[in-house]
Amino acid sequence: MKSNGDIVQFLKQKDYVMLNNALGSGSFGKTVLLKDAFIDEIFVAKKYEPNFEDNREAFYKNFLDEIKIMYKLNHRNVVRIFNYYAYEDIYTGYIIMEYIDGVDIGKYISDYDCFPEKATLDELFIQLIDGFQYIEKHGIIHRDIREGNILIDKSGVLKIIDFGIGKAFEKSVDNQDSLHSEINRANSDTLPQEYAEGIYTSKTDQFYLAEMFNRLMREAADVTEADFSYHTVISRMMQKDPSKRYNGFVQIKDAIGKYDFSVMSISDADKIIYQNFANSLYQALSEFTDEQKFNYDTSSFIAKIEKSLVDNSFEDIIQKNSDIIGSVVIGAYRYNNRFDIECKTVRIFIDWFKKCIPQSQQLILNNIIHKLSMIKVRIREDDVPF
């Protein structure tokens, strides 16, 4: 019986069937497509076999680092590694990883209209940020951001692949190696300030990610500016000066959760959320019985809406329409309590409203007030002094 600390060896060999022996190749080796007949599953096998024989041993450590990096990761938008085989005596090895049936992001965006069930550009960008936030959280810099290393599968799920020259933050970055120009993409139209300094950090990942996404959108014939909502976010990520970029992918994710309608296009989904709420208010408000007076304070507006939702926590319909109308109208009015304002409509609206930057919140509230101001003031005869 084996004791704790003893080596456990599994000697049975696992056999794979070669499906495609030329799936791809690069500076560090080649990839092939294999099938595990026992479980009837397809995998990608990546072989470490660099073109530059003189540096084969030196960069073998990077290959082993990739194995260690990939085993740490388990995220929807990051390729999974399932097994590895290291032949350290001859500086060769293999990684068995997830097969992604799809196209790279360059092909996807350039042929944007060719994918009937396509993920939107906004959805792709959010998936990218989610994936890079995850690897940043694990102390990893990708350092090889290019179209071929970001794939989209047939269901629209984005996958970040190829961490062959990725490195952990705590390790020193050798800026003098022969990969310097390749890593920093010397042929790019736009280069970050740190390129000249021979530095590569997570903020450099941020720069090249934005540069790639922006370039692909610009070059795609079927993509218009209105197809993408986060131009201001991309612009900040692409600042040449790293101090002007976001501090990390967590901050970027927070930024894309905010709506800035001064620079973003108002989508059909945004309009539906707004109109469902604003039309409910308009139909519930019968008439003004005095001078029209409104609440222009967005903080007060939010507080009143949220209190009403708490008061109706177990209801499907707001029980007193005046609670919702009173979040906007502060003058005298009459309302129709036979018209139902759905709690769901109010909750969806206020969740959306709170994600907007202050300027957009004010714009939305002003639009609601403008809509309600179209309702006439009707003063009854018995309200006249004499």
HELIX and SHEET records of a PDB file:
HELIX    1   1 GLU A   53  ASN A   55  5                                   3    
HELIX    2   2 ARG A   56  LYS A   72  1                                  17    
HELIX    3   3 ILE A  105  SER A  110  1                                   6    
HELIX    4   4 TYR A  112  CYS A  114  5                                   3    
HELIX    5   5 LEU A  121  LYS A  137  1                                  17    
HELIX    6   6 GLU A  147  ASN A  149  5                                   3    
HELIX    7   7 HIS A  180  ILE A  183  1                                   4    
HELIX    8   8 GLN A  193  GLU A  197  1                                   5    
HELIX    9   9 SER A  202  GLU A  219  1                                  18    
HELIX   10  10 GLU A  225  ASP A  227  5                                   3    
HELIX   11  11 HIS A  231  MET A  237  1                                   7    
HELIX   12  12 PRO A  242  LYS A  244  5                                   3    
HELIX   13  13 PHE A  249  ILE A  256  1                                   8    
HELIX   14  14 ASP A  268  ALA A  284  1                                  17    
HELIX   15  15 THR A  298  ASP A  311  1                                  14    
HELIX   16  16 ASN A  321  ILE A  325  1                                   5    
HELIX   17  17 CYS A  343  LYS A  354  1                                  12    
HELIX   18  18 PRO A  358  LEU A  372  1                                  15    
HELIX   19  19 GLU A  381  ASP A  383  5                                   3    
SHEET    1   A 5 VAL A  17  GLY A  26  0                                        
SHEET    2   A 5 GLY A  29  ASP A  36 -1                                        
SHEET    3   A 5 GLU A  41  TYR A  48 -1                                        
SHEET    4   A 5 THR A  92  GLU A  98 -1                                        
SHEET    5   A 5 ILE A  81  TYR A  87 -1                                        
SHEET    1   B 3 GLY A 102  ASP A 104  0                                        
SHEET    2   B 3 ILE A 150  ASP A 153 -1                                        
SHEET    3   B 3 LEU A 158  ILE A 160 -1                                        
SHEET    1   C 2 ILE A 140  ILE A 141  0                                        
SHEET    2   C 2 LYS A 167  ALA A 168 -1                                        
SHEET    1   D 2 LEU A 285  PHE A 288  0                                        
SHEET    2   D 2 TYR A 333  TYR A 335 -1                                        
END                                                                             
